[in-house]
Amino acid sequence: MMLEALKRVAAALKLLKQAKRRGVDVKPARPLVKQCARALKSKDYASAIRLAEEVARYAGGESAADIP
């Protein structure tokens, strides 16, 4: 589950970066990113995945699971 959480968080961050390049204001998503990092650090992988999905939806509506 740890590997899946890491992949989802990385994918969500990639989507957020792409959204920023498109001119989307990503500042409101920063707290979610911080929560993702805290969840990973505390080994709460289910929460990290859930938060990564929220970041992905904010960034463009795609699921972090669909990003290679």
C-alpha positions, 0 to 999 in steps of 0.5 A: 500500500505504501508504494501505491500511496507514493505513486498516487501522491507523485501523480497528483503533484504532477497534475498540480504542476501541469495545472499551474503551467496552464495558469490555474491558481494552485495555492488553495491546494497547498494545504492538501499537499502538506496533508499528503506529506504528513499522511505519508510520514505517519504511514497513513497510506489510505489517507495519503491516497484519498488526499492525493485524489483530492489534489488531482481533482483540484488540478484537473479532475483526473484521478491520480490513479490514471496518471502513469 
